[in-house]
Amino acid sequence: MHIRSMTLARLVATTALAGIAVPAWAQQAPNSTPAEQGVSPAQPRGAQDLPGSQSGQPVAGADQTGGEIIVTALKRTSSVQNTPATVSVVSAETLTRSGIATIEQLGTVVPGVIIQRPPNNTANATIRGLGTAPGPVSFEQGVALFVDGVYAARGADFLSSLFDVERIEVVKGTQAAVLGKNTSLGAITLQTRRPGDRLAVDGTASYEFSRNSTTLSGGIDVPLGSTLAIRVAGQFQDLGGYLINRVQKAPAESDARQTNEGAGRITAVWKPTSGLTVTANYSHEFLRNTGLPAEFIVGSPAAAALFAAAGYSSVYETNLDNHYATYNANGPTRLRQWSDRATGTIDYDLGFGTITSITGYSQFRQRRYIDYDYTPGDYYDDRAYIRGSQISQEVRLASSGDAAFQYLVGGLYVHNKLYQDLAESVHYPVNPQGAFQAYFDQTTDTYSAFAQPSLRLGEHLTVIGGVRYTSEKKAVDMQRLLVAPGSFTTVQYPPYALTHLSRTEGSLDGSGTVQYKPMSRLMLYASWGQGTKGGGFSDFAIPRNAPYAAEVARTIEAGFKLEGPARAWHLNAAYFHTRVENFQNNLFNGSVFVVQNLHVASDGAELDALWQATRALSFTLDGTYARARNLDQTPGLDDRMPRSPRLAGKAAFFYDGTLSDRFGLIVGGDVTHRSRISHQLNPAAVPFGEDFTTLNGSIGVKDRDLGVELSLIGRNLNNATSISFASAVPNIPGAAFGVPEESRTVMIQLKFSR
C-alpha cells in the first residue's frame, strides 16, 4: 500500500508506540572527538582561551561544545568566534525543527546561499551572488560540496537528501589553499552522524498536510565492546508536488515535483588505542522525481499555436499560479537516481602531530526523461542515462600542541569518471525537426599538494599562510550521431565523428590571513585567497567549441567578531570583494547552450548577530548584501549576475523553556527575505524573481520522561510567490517558463530518542 494513503492518525499512533517503547528526551549529538570528524584537534591561538560559559545555555540551532559554536570545515577544530573566515553552522536540530529535508532547501536557513534546480535535474549553489550556472552535466561546481571530508563533484550530488546529518558548515569566499578542489567561491560541508558510546535509538516521523507528504527516519547506535561501535540509520520520504497539472489529472502524475526517496547508511568507529581512530561508513540512496515544476510565464503566438495543435487551447495561460500543462504520450518528466558513497578515515596521534587519511568512493546512476517543450503536445523529448564515479585519497599531517608555529601539510588525489548517453528528438508541426544521439565519456585525474603554516607573533597577533599546487588532466571522447534529419540536427545540434580531446593544466593557489585579538572577546582579521577551478569541455557543444578555460577567483575579506560575557551575545561583520577571471558561465539562448568565460565580481558585507536574552530565549539576525556583476556587460545595460539577490537575510527567535519538571515548550519563528533576482545573463531576457519574504515558525511540546517531542512546523506561512528559476522555452520564440518558489507547507512532526 502506498504510504501516502495512510491516515494521519495511523502514522502518529504507530510512531508514538515506537517512541514509548524506547523513551528518552532530546536527540543527543554523539560524543565524537575532532579525530573522529576527520579534522585535526590542533587549533590556532585563541581557540583554547575562550571565556567559559557561566550559564551553560547552548546557542539555539548551533553545534556546541560547552556553549561554543564549533567549526571543523577548515580542517582544524576551533570556535567559530576565533575562526578568521565567514562560516555558517547549521545543526541537525535546526534542520529537523525547520522541516528541511534536502540540500536544495539549505538556502532557507543560511542567508546568502541559493541552490537552484532547473528542469533538467542538475543543481547549482550560489554564495555571495556567484556560483556555477546550471546546464551542462560536465560542469563542476564553483561552490564545492564535501561529505565527510570527501569532495563531491557533480550537480547530482546536490540532489541528495539531508539524511542523518550531524551538522552542515557553509564556508563563504575563496578557500582553495586548505579545502582544495573547486572551492573558488566557497564550500558546503556535510558531516554525517557517528555512533555514540552507548546503545541508543532515535527516530522522526512527519506528515505534511497540503501535499500529503510523509517522512520517516531513524537510527540505532550499537556499541560492540569497548573499542568498536556502529550506527545504522535509514530514511524514507514520500513528498507530494506543489504544482498541479491542468492537463493530466490522474493522482499518480498530477503534481510536480513528486519525490520518493529511500536511503540507508552504516557507520563504524573503531578505537583500538587512545591515539588511533578508524571511521568507516557506507550509504546507498534511491531518488525518484515525477513531474515538471515549470509553467509558462511569458507567452507568444507560437506558444498559443502549439497548445492549440495539441488540442488544449483552453489551458493556455501565463500566470505564476502553481499550475502547469506538460504531458504527452511518453508520460511525465521523471528522474531516477541511484547513488552509493563509502568513506574511510584514519586518525593517528604521533605525539607531535596527527596524521589523517581519508579515502572516498562514490558513484551515481541517473536516468531521466524531460518534456522540454513545456506544452501538452509531444514536440521535444530528452532522454539521458548518466553515470559518474570517483575515488579520492587525501593524507595530511597537522601539528599538535600550543607552540607559536603550527602547520598543516598534505596531498590529495582524485580520479573522476563521467559518462552521458543523451538522446533528443524534436517534431514540431513545422520546424525544427530531427533527432540525435550523443555520447560524452570523460576522465579527470587531479593531484595536489598543500600546506598551511601559522605563526603566533606575541600574545595578540597570528599570521596564517596557505599554498596549494594542483595538476589536473581531463580527457574526453565525444560523439554525436544523426538519428533523424531536420533543421534541429543541421543547425542546432549537427552530428560529428568520434573525437578525443584532452587538456593538462597546473595551478598555484594561496591564501594569507592576519588575525589580531586585542582582547579575549574581540577578534579582527583580514584575508586574501586565490582559488582555481579547472577548465573543461562542454557536453553540448561541437568539439571545436567544447573547451572552456580555467576559472580563477580572488577574494579579499576583512571583518571582526565580538562576543559578550558568558557568550550571552555576539556581533560579527565582514566586508568582502571577489573578482573572478574566466568565470565559467552557461548561457541558453533559446536554441542552444553556449559556454562562456567571463569576468565577474561581487562586493558586499555580511552580518551575524545573536542575543541570548535568557537561558531559554534567543534572538538572531543574519544578512548578506552582495553586488554581483558581470564586468563584460555592455555599458548602459543591467550588469547584475543571475541568481544573485542584492540582499538576503533572516531574523529569528527561539524559545526552549519549561512547562513543568516533565514537560518542555519549544517555539521558534523567523522572517526570511531575499531581494529580486534575475535568471539570465541579460536580466531583461526573462522576468525577474521578485522579492521573496516568508514567515516560518514551529511550536512543540517535549516529554522528557518518554523522550518524545511533538511539533507543528510551518514554512512560507504567508504563501509568498516568486520565480525561483526562469529561462527561454526551447524553440518557441518569445516564450519563457518559470519554476515557482515552494508554496506554504504545514507539517506535524514526532521525534523520539533513547
ABEGO torsion letter per residue (X at the ends): XBAAABBAAAAAAAAAAAAAABBEBEBBBBBBBAAAAGBBABBBBGAAABBBBAAGBBBBGBBBBGGBBBBAAAGBBBBAAABBBBBBBBBAAAAAAAGBABAAAAAAABBGBBBBBBAAGBBBBBBGGBBBBBEBAABBBABBBBBGGBBBABAAAAABBBBGBABBBBBBEBAAAAAEBGAAAEBBBBBBBBBBABBBBBBBBBBBAAAGBBBBBEBBBBBBEAABBBBBBBBBBBBBBABBBAABABAAAABOBBBBBBBBBBBBBBBABAABBBBBBBBBBBBBBBEBBBBBABBBAAAAAAAAAAGAAAABBABBAGBBABBBAAEBBBBBBBBBBBBBBBBBBAGABBBBBBBBBBBBBBBBBBBAAGBABBABBBBBBBBBBBBBBBBBBBBBEABABBBBBBBBBBBBBBBBBBBBBBBBABOBBEBBBBBBBBBBBBBBBBBBBBBBBEAABBBBBBBBBBBBBBBBBBBBBBABBEAAAAAABBBBBBBBBBBBBBBBBBBBBBBBBABAABBBBBBBBBBBBBBBBBAABBAAAABBBBBBBBBBBBBBBBBBBGGABBBBBBBBBBBBBGBBBBBBAGABBBBBBBBBBBBEBBBBBBBBABAABBBBBBBBBBBBBBAABBBGBBABBBGBBABBBBBBBBBBBBABAABBBBBBBBBBBBBBBBABABAAABBBBBBBBBBBBBBBBBBAAAGBBBBBBBBGAAGBBBBABBBBBBGBBGBBBBBBBBBBBBBBBBBBBX
